[in-house]
Amino acid sequence: KLLHYRIVDVSSIKEISKRWYPKNARYNKKESHRALEDILESIEELKHFRNTIFKD
């Protein structure tokens, strides 16, 4: 119920962004290595990519 079959691989998006859009790909994570905090921070990282790279 909590996980959907369409899971996003944030690391792949991050790596592609670094290579294709190096100026916009920077996002500094806290890297706390706590499960919930990692998930929430990954969501924020995806929002960053959406707003800087995948914008209209």
C-alpha positions as CSV (number, residue, x, y, z in Angstrom):
1,K,0.0,0.0,0.0
2,L,2.9,2.4,0.7
3,L,5.0,1.7,-2.3
4,H,3.9,2.1,-5.8
5,Y,5.2,0.1,-8.7
6,R,6.3,3.3,-10.4
7,I,9.2,4.2,-8.2
8,V,11.5,7.0,-9.3
9,D,15.3,6.4,-9.3
10,V,16.5,9.8,-8.0
11,S,20.1,8.9,-8.5
12,S,19.7,8.3,-12.2
13,I,18.0,11.7,-12.6
14,K,20.7,13.3,-10.6
15,E,23.5,11.7,-12.7
16,I,21.9,12.6,-16.0
17,S,21.3,16.2,-14.8
18,K,24.9,16.6,-13.7
19,R,26.1,15.6,-17.2
20,W,23.5,17.3,-19.3
21,Y,22.8,20.4,-17.2
22,P,25.8,20.9,-14.9
23,K,24.9,24.4,-13.9
24,N,21.4,23.5,-12.7
25,A,22.0,20.1,-11.2
26,R,23.5,21.2,-8.0
27,Y,21.5,20.3,-4.9
28,N,23.2,20.0,-1.6
29,K,21.8,17.2,0.5
30,K,22.3,16.9,4.3
31,E,23.0,13.1,3.9
32,S,21.7,12.3,7.4
33,H,21.3,8.6,6.5
34,R,18.0,8.3,8.3
35,A,15.3,6.6,6.3
36,L,12.5,9.1,6.6
37,E,14.8,12.1,6.3
38,D,16.4,10.6,3.2
39,I,13.0,10.0,1.6
40,L,11.8,13.6,2.3
41,E,15.1,15.0,1.1
42,S,15.0,13.0,-2.1
43,I,11.5,14.4,-2.7
44,E,12.9,17.9,-2.3
45,E,15.7,17.1,-4.6
46,L,13.2,16.0,-7.3
47,K,11.3,19.2,-6.8
48,H,14.6,21.1,-7.4
49,F,15.1,19.2,-10.7
50,R,11.5,19.8,-11.7
51,N,11.9,23.5,-11.1
52,T,15.3,24.0,-12.7
53,I,15.6,21.4,-15.4
54,F,12.2,20.0,-16.3
55,K,10.4,23.3,-16.2
56,D,8.1,24.4,-19.0
